Amino acid sequence: MKSKWFVLFSALVLASLVLSACGGAAPATSEAPPPAAPTDAPAAAPTDAPAPTEAPSMELEGEVSIVAWPGYIERGETDPNYDWVTEFEAQTGCMVSVKTAATSDEMVALMNEGGFDLVTASGDASNRLIAAGKIQSIDISRIPSYDKIDPRLQNAPWHTVDMDGDGTPEHYGVPYSSGQNVLMYNTDIFSDQPPTSWNVVFEETVLPDGQSNKGRIQAYDGPIYVADAALYLMYHQPELGIENPYQLTRDQFNAAIELLRQQRTLINRYWHDAFVQMDDFRNEGVAASSSWPFQANLLKFEGAPIEKVVPVEGATGWADTTMMHVDAEHPNCAYAWMEWSLNPKLQGDLAAWFQNVPVRLDACEGNELLGPDGCVNNGLNDFDKIWWWRTPTADCGDGRMECVPYHEWVTAYIAVIGGR
């Protein structure tokens, strides 16, 4: 594994520049998944990987354009050992072009603008794109590997929606990646009393080193982080009646915003750049924060006193879907890419590179880059503790149209960060 991370360090500057050139993120950053993390062996397609070929009647157009999170579509330019594009291009003749986006809002804007075939959308963007009519339904019979996907993701509500009213949800994409928003903490500060609750980032408290957490915690700077506050309240204030952190009535939403205002007095930084957050944990005395497995695993590998946990309240997370624009100019190459994206070698390499969980679980086995414990380290066993990102809408999910929609999350969270 050392060679894996040695390669990574040589790429950090380049990756950081890519990220800092973009706005707030979410996994990923709560709207964006984490940035790319290299590992250590050639990612050439295996001989048993399904070839992304089309039926003879399906003429491949020679190109496909994809809007993706940084690091999601690699051709070996950052690290020659990580390349799942070159073999695809060689087999199909479909040349891949990628436009990176750092937030879900940026992805939505680009797909609204048009000119792209595919997008790797998180759950807080996918439903917006479907509702706006910017994404076309997918014929999964053209994705032979679809039944290899984790059954928990095959019909997930962030990409299967009944838009034609016939009572059967249509598929609007192919799952690509998933990950969680963990609590990352400094083990020197917490010593033999590791945190088990998100209270260490939401409530002022004295940490095990005898000092207050004030000025030593961070929070994600995306509006979807309101769901993290709601999840905390769902556990600690059941009288509020929160059943889903993405479906909040006005009173529930106001309570979450008030908690975030309280948290504002404790904040060291609202983060969106993973590398900046890592530097803060190394050098700025940060004790704890929401984060991604990417940062925690890399810092721990470097020897930093870092651990991560999914606390008792659970956590939010991102499950990303490859979706096709309604006016895609290269639909056959797009279908070929969606099938190719599911081959187990690519899925395993992506999990090693990005510190995510593959959408087909057999990719966790026998991957040299990922290693035998890679999927577990990236959160494989925490699936049932995760509330996957969804686009907040007025629909409360039970016939009531009184929940607070996403645009109000945006306005309110900007005000919180601004100290209002």
N, C-alpha and C positions, 0 to 999 in steps of 0.2 A: 504493500500500500504506500510505502514511502515515495516511490517514483510517481505515483498518482498526485500526491500533494506537492512534490517538488515542481512538477509541471505547472500546477496551479499558481504557485507563487510568481512564476515568470509571467503569468497572464493577468495578475491582479490589476496592474496599472491600466492595461488596456480595458479590462472589464469595468473598472471604476470610471474611466473616462466615458465609456458608453452610457453607463447609468447616470452619471452626473449631468450628462448632456440632456437628459430627459427630466420631466417633472416628477411629482410624487408617484410612488409605485404601490402595489397591492397587493399577494400574494398576496400582488400579488400583492402589494403591498396592500395590506388588507384589500387592496384592489389589484394587487399584482403579486404574482408569485415571485420567488427569489431569483436573483441573478445567477448567471452560469457559474458552475464550479467544476473545473476539469478534474480528471482522474488519470488512469495510466496505461492504457493499452489500445492498440488499433481498434477502431470501431467498424471495421469492414463488415458488410452484411454476411451472415453465415450462410453456408450452403443450403441449410434447411429453412432459411427465411423465405416467406412467401413472396414470390416475384410479383411486383405491382403491375401486372399486365391486364389489359382490357380485352373484352370479347372482340373478335375480328371486325364486327360491325361498328365498334366504337373507335373512331379515329382519334388518336391522341394529337393534341393541338401543338405540342412542342414547347409549351411553357406553362408555368403556374406561379401565381403571385400570392404571397402569404403575409398577413399582418400577425406578428407574433411577439411574445415576451422576449426580451434579450436572452440569448442562450438557448432558446427552445429549438431552433432550426440550425444545426451546426454542420459546416462543411469542411472543418479542419483549419479554418483561418486563424482562430485563436489558439488552437492546439491541434496539430496534425493528427494526433491520436483519436480525436473525436470528430467523426465525419459520418453522418447518416444521410447526406445529400448526394454525394458523388456517385455512389452505387445506384441510387434511384434514378439519377439522370442517365447513367449508362444503360440501364435496363429499359427505360421508357422513352428516352429522348425528350422528356419534359424538363426543361431548364427551370430551376427554382430561383425566384427572387424573393427577398424578404424585406419587409418594412417593420422595424422594431417599434414597439409602443411600450411606455412605462406605466400606464395606468389603464384601468377599464374605461374610464371616460375618454381617454385618447383613442382607444380601440373603437369605441362607439362612434366617435367623430369621424375616424377614417373610413369606417364601413358606411356611414351615412354619406360621405363624400363620394364613395364608389371607386372603381378602378382596380379592385382587388378580388381575387377568387376565394380565398380562405382567411379565416381568423381563428386564433387560439383563444377563445373567450372564456373568462371566468364567469361564475354563476351570477355575479352582480352586473354583468354586461349581457350575458346570453339572452335572458328573458326580455331585456329592453330591445335587443336587436330583433328577436322574434316578433314581439308586439308591434314594432315599427314596420314590419314587413320587409326588412333588409336581408333576411336569411331565408333560403329555400329549404323545404323539407328534403330529407335524404332517403334514397331508395337503398335500404340496408342489404337488399339482395345483391347489390354491387360491392358490398364490403364482406367478402367471404370469411374474414377473421372476426366479424362482429360478435359471434357467439363465444369467442375466447375471452371477451372482456369480463372483468369482475361483475357478476350478476347484480351487485348492489349499485353499479353505475350504468348498466345497460339501458334502463328506463328512467333515469333520474329526472326529476321535474324541471331542472334547469336546461334540459335540451329535448324533452319530450312533452309536447303541449298539444291539446286538441284545439286547433285553430279553425277547423272547418265545421265544427259542431256536430260531428257524427258520433260522438261518444268514445272515439278511439284516439288517443294521443298520437300525433305524428312525430317522427324522429327529425330533429333539426341539427344533428351533428354526430360526431364520433368522439367519445371520450379520449383524452390524450394524456392527462397528468393530474395528480392530486397531491395536496400537502396540507399541513396544519400550521396554525399560528400558536406556537408554544410559548411558555414562560421560560425565558433564559435568565440565569442568575449566576452571580459570582460566588463560587464555593468558599473563597477566603472570607468573604463577608458573612455567609450563612453558616459556615463551619459545619458542625454536626447537627444543625437544625434546618434542613432544607425546606424551602417553602412548599406548601401543599395547596395554597389558595391564591387567587388573584388579588387578595386583599393587600398584598405587599406593593402593588402598583396603584390601587384605587384608594386606599385609606392611609392617612398619616400614621406611622407606627415606628417603634424602635426596633431596629434589626438586631440580629444576634451579635453583631460586633459592638453593640451598645450605642450606636448612633442612629439618628432619625433617617428615614428614607427620603426626606425632603431634599430635593435637588439631586437625587441619585437614581431616579427612575426615568424611563422613556415610554412613549406611546406612539403608535403608528399615526401618520398624519392624513389618512384617507377617511372620508365620511363613513365608510362601511364599518369603521371602528366603533361607531355608536352601538353596533350589535354586540361588541365585547362587553360594553358597559351593561347592556340589557341582559346579557347572559349572566353576569355577576349578580344583578338584581333578581333575576329569576330564581336563583338559588338562595339568596340571603333575605329577600323580601317577598316571599310567596304571596303575601296579601295584595301585591300589585296585580296578580293574575296573569303575568307574562307566561305564555306557553310556547312562543316562538320569537327569538330575538330579532327576527326580520319583519315581524307583524306586530307593530306597536300602536296601541291606541294613543290618543293625545296625552292622557295622564301618564301612561307608561313611558312614552317618548320623553316627556318633560322630566320624569324622574331620571332617565338615563342621561339626559343632557346636564341635569344638576349634578349628578355623580361625576361627569366629565369636567364640569367647572371646578368641582372640589379637587379632582386630580390635577387640574391645571396648576395649582399652587405647589405641586410636588415635582413638576416636570423639569428634567434636565434638557431634553430635546424631543421634539416630535420628529421621528425618523422616517425616511423613505429610502435612503441609500444604504444598502446592506453593508457596504464597506466602511462607510462613515460610522455606522452603529458599531461595527467590530472595533474600529479604532477607539471609539468612546469607551467600550468595555476594557480595552487594553490600557488606555492612558488617562481617562477622565473620571475614574472612580464610579462608574455606573454600576449599580447593584443588581437591578432587575428590570426586565422589559418584556413586552410581547415581542416575538421574533419569529424566525423561520428555522427549521432544522439546518438549513444551509449555514447560517452564521454560527450556530451553536456547535455543529459538528466540526467545522473548520477551525474555530478557535480552540476547541478541545484538542484537536489533532496537533495544533501548534504547541500545545503544552500550557495554554492559558487555563486558569482555574474556573472553568465554565461547565455548567450542566444545564439540562433542559427538562421540563416536565409538562404534562398536561394536568392541570390542577383539578381539584375535586369538582369544580363547577363545570368542567369540560372546556372546550375551546372552539373558536371559529376556524374555518379552513376554506381552501379553494380547490375546486374540482373543475378543470379546464376542458373545453370541448372544441374540436376543430369543426368549424361551421362554414357553409358555402354561401357566398353572396347571392342574392336573388338574381342578379344580372351577371353572374360569373361568365367571363369570356372563354374560359378554358375548363369547362366542367369535367371532361373526361380525364384530363391530367389531374384535376382536383380529386376526383374519385380514386385515381391511381395513388395519389399521395395519401389519402385517408386510409386506404388499405395498407400501404407501406408503413404508415406510422404505427401500426399495431403489431409489427413483427417483434418477436420477443427479444432479439438482439438490440434493436433500437430502443425498445422500452427499458431494458436493463441498463443500457449505456446512458440513456437520458436520466434515469434515476440516480446513477452514480455521479453524473455531471451536475445535476440540479438539486440533489438531495431530496427528491420527491418519491412518491410511491407509484410504481407502474400501474397502469389500468388493466393489464393482464398479469395475474399473480404468478404464472409460471415463469415470468421474466425475472423473478427474484432468485431463481435457482441457476447455478452454473455460470453466472456472469463474472468474468475475471475482474472487470472494473468495479462491479458492485460489491463483490465479496459475499461470503455466506451470511453475514449479519447486516448487510446494507439496508434491506427493506425494513427490518425491525428498528434499526437506528433512525430511519427516516420516518417512523410512525406507523408502520403496517398494522400493529395491534391496537391502535387507538381509534380505528374508524368509527366505532359506535359512540365515541365520546365527542365527536366533531359535529358542529352545526355548520354545514357547508354554505358558503356565501349564496345569497339570493338577492334579487333586486327588490327592495321594499316598494310596495304599491299601496294604494288605498284599500285594496281588497284584503280583508283580514283572514280570508281562507274559509270562512264559515257563513258566507252570505252577507256579512256586514261590510259596508264600504266606508269605514271610519278610521282606518289605520293611516299612519303618516307616510306619505310617499317619499321616494328617494330625493327629489329636488329639495325638500325641506331638511333632509339629513345633511345635504351639502351646505345649505345656508347656515344651519345651526352649528355645524362642526367648525366651519370657518370662523364663526363668531367665538366659539370656545377657544380655539387656538389663538385668536386675537385678544383674548382676555376679556371678552364681553359676555 
